[in-house]
């Protein structure tokens, strides 16, 4: 199905829409967790842990896939002061993290867990211990997303129930948006202006970001809306190349079709004419047989409806209903056959 569940470090370096939305979430979490000791639960390749570490006091990345954690240690772990640990999410949350950590960031992880109830209860317990939570889930049920890796599909109602269970979490709604980029030759500064006042319908957000124990951080100093732009003009060139390749594919298909029918358009036309002529001949033959059959049926119907044939049929029926007459006819027929 082509579902991309884990972003590699190479993929994150590209300016794609999926990278933009993932990085945007981590940038927001980094601003909310400034100066805190953070656990990046379901960290994957560790690119998000590195973003968190830019502002956090410390970061530990946790994932249940040992090979992914080994790769994170060998890459991100060697460049930044980040610890990585391979562990089950529910088991790790149950250790009692409040003494050593201040916040838990878990992006796009809960929908994969086989025991969601245990994970939610463990997160809620961490929140009751005073830990801050930044958790996101995709709105996959609303958009009928087919993802073989999802155990649970969330929609608006399920996300709101999750927010309540985690401790009346404040909810941020993440949407995919479009914009226009105007730049000079070597622009270093982006001047962004919001011109659209509509903020999107919460029920149709692409992702829900649930924030617990972060009322102060989400106060007046935190913007009501944040937008991260991934503007890559190179995609225009890419689309033009795709269109050219598609046109060439159509031309090649046309050439193959002509070779199949003949070596030229005239040969193809001749072949089509012959097929059409044969179809007409077979149709006329079938119609002639149908007319002959109808004529034969009409003749039989006239024979059966003649007075003589009707009289014979009435006599036969009368004889068959009388045992005495029927027996006489059978004996007479035997005598005729002996002769």
CORVEN-V64442 format. One record per residue. RES is the residue in one letter. PHI is phi in radians with two decimals (999 if undefined). Layout:
# CORVEN-V64442
res->(RES | RES)
phi->(PHI | PHI)
This chain:
# CORVEN-V64442
res->(X | X | X | X | X | X | X | X | X | X | X | X | X | X | X | X | X | X | X | X | X | X | X | X | X | X | X | X | X | X | X | X | X | X | X | X | X | X | X | X | X | X | X | X | X | X | X | X | X | X | X | X | X | X | X | X | X | X | X | X | X | X | X | X | X | X | X | X | X | X | X | X | X | X | X | X | X | X | X | X | X | X | X | X | X | X | X | X | X | X | X | X | X | X | X | X | X | X | X | X | X | X | X | X | X | X | X | X | X | X | X | X | X | X | X | X | X | X | X | X | X | X | X | X | X | X | X | X | X | X | X | X | X | X | X | X | X | X | X | X | X | X | X | X | X | X | X | X | X | X | X | X | X | X | X | X | X | X | X | X | X | X | X | X | X | X | X | X | X | X | X | X | X | X | X | X | X | X | X | X | X | X | X | X | X | X | X | X | X | X | X | X | X | X | X | X | X | X | X | X | X | X | X | X | X | X | X | X | X | X | X | X | X | X | X | X | X | X | X | X | X | X | X | X | X | X | X | X | X | X | X | X | X | X | X | X | X | X | X | X | X | X | X | X | X | X | X | X | X | X | X | X | X | X | X | X | X | X | X | X | X | X | X | X | X | X | X | X | X | X | X | X | X | X | X | X | X | X | X | X | X | X | X | X | X | X | X | X | X | X | X | X | X | X | X | X | X | X | X | X | X | X | X | X | X | X | X | X | X | X | X | X | X | X | X | X | X | X | X | X | X | X | X | X | X | X | X | X | X | X | X | X | X | X | X | X | X | X | X)
phi->(999 | 1.28 | -1.33 | -1.80 | -1.63 | -2.09 | -1.47 | -1.34 | -1.09 | -1.18 | -1.13 | -1.15 | -1.29 | -1.58 | -1.58 | -1.82 | -1.15 | -1.14 | -1.15 | -1.02 | -1.22 | -1.21 | -1.13 | -1.03 | -1.06 | -1.19 | -1.12 | -1.14 | -1.09 | -1.10 | -1.20 | -1.31 | -1.85 | -1.01 | 1.38 | -1.77 | -1.61 | -2.01 | -1.83 | -1.72 | -1.42 | 1.07 | -1.36 | 1.09 | -1.28 | 1.65 | -1.11 | -1.22 | -1.06 | -1.16 | -1.15 | -1.09 | -1.17 | -1.12 | -2.12 | -1.35 | -1.20 | -2.72 | -2.46 | -2.14 | -1.63 | -2.21 | -2.63 | -1.45 | -1.64 | -1.10 | -1.14 | -1.14 | -1.13 | -1.05 | -1.18 | -1.12 | -1.10 | -1.33 | -1.95 | -1.08 | -1.11 | -1.46 | -1.77 | -2.35 | -1.41 | -2.32 | -1.66 | -2.24 | -2.48 | -1.54 | -2.81 | -1.24 | -1.07 | -1.13 | -1.10 | -1.17 | -1.12 | -1.37 | -1.34 | 1.45 | -1.64 | -1.09 | -1.28 | -1.94 | -2.38 | -1.86 | -2.59 | -2.17 | -1.93 | -2.42 | -1.83 | 0.94 | -2.09 | -1.07 | -1.16 | -1.64 | -1.40 | -1.19 | -2.00 | -1.10 | -1.03 | -1.13 | -1.17 | -1.13 | -1.13 | -1.16 | -1.15 | -1.09 | -1.13 | -1.10 | -1.14 | -1.15 | -1.40 | 1.73 | -1.29 | -1.58 | -2.16 | -2.28 | -2.21 | -2.16 | -2.37 | -1.45 | -1.53 | -1.27 | -1.22 | -1.08 | -1.64 | 0.89 | -1.25 | -1.73 | -2.31 | -1.16 | -1.58 | -1.48 | -1.60 | -2.19 | -1.92 | -1.67 | -2.26 | -1.03 | -1.11 | -1.14 | -1.18 | -1.19 | -1.15 | -1.11 | -1.04 | -1.16 | -1.21 | -1.33 | 2.13 | 0.91 | -1.17 | -1.30 | -1.98 | -1.86 | -1.86 | -1.79 | -2.07 | -1.50 | -2.37 | -2.11 | -2.84 | -2.15 | -2.02 | -2.12 | -2.47 | -1.59 | -1.14 | -2.30 | -1.25 | -1.93 | -2.09 | -1.86 | -1.75 | -1.80 | -2.24 | -1.50 | -2.00 | -1.78 | -1.48 | -1.28 | -1.86 | 1.52 | -1.48 | -0.96 | -1.11 | -1.99 | -1.15 | -1.31 | -2.50 | -1.97 | -1.94 | -1.77 | -2.09 | -2.03 | 1.06 | -2.21 | -1.03 | -1.14 | -1.16 | -1.58 | -1.29 | -1.11 | -1.29 | -1.68 | -1.02 | -1.15 | -2.46 | -2.22 | -2.34 | -1.94 | -1.76 | -2.08 | -1.76 | -2.26 | -0.99 | -1.04 | -1.13 | -1.08 | -1.09 | -1.08 | -1.16 | -1.09 | -1.10 | -1.13 | -1.12 | -1.10 | -1.11 | -1.16 | -1.11 | -1.13 | -1.11 | -1.09 | -1.10 | -1.15 | -1.07 | -1.13 | -1.10 | -1.12 | -1.14 | -1.15 | -1.14 | -1.19 | -1.52 | 2.94 | -1.52 | -2.66 | -1.10 | -1.15 | -1.12 | -1.10 | -1.13 | -1.09 | -1.08 | -1.11 | -1.08 | -1.09 | -1.09 | -1.09 | -1.13 | -1.14 | -1.10 | -1.13 | -1.11 | -1.18 | -1.16 | -1.13 | -1.11 | -1.12 | -1.15 | -1.11 | -1.09 | -1.14 | -1.14 | -1.11 | -1.13 | -1.11 | -1.13 | -1.12 | -1.09 | -1.11 | -1.08 | -1.07 | -1.12 | -1.16 | -1.09 | -1.16 | -1.61 | -1.21 | -1.01 | -1.10 | -1.16 | -1.15 | -1.15 | -1.07 | -1.11 | -1.18 | -1.12 | -1.10 | -1.11 | -1.14 | -1.15 | -1.20 | -1.42 | -1.83 | -1.02 | -1.15 | -1.14 | -1.06 | -1.15 | -1.11 | -1.13 | -1.12 | -1.18 | -1.13 | -1.17 | -1.14 | -1.12 | -1.14 | -1.17 | -1.15 | -1.24)
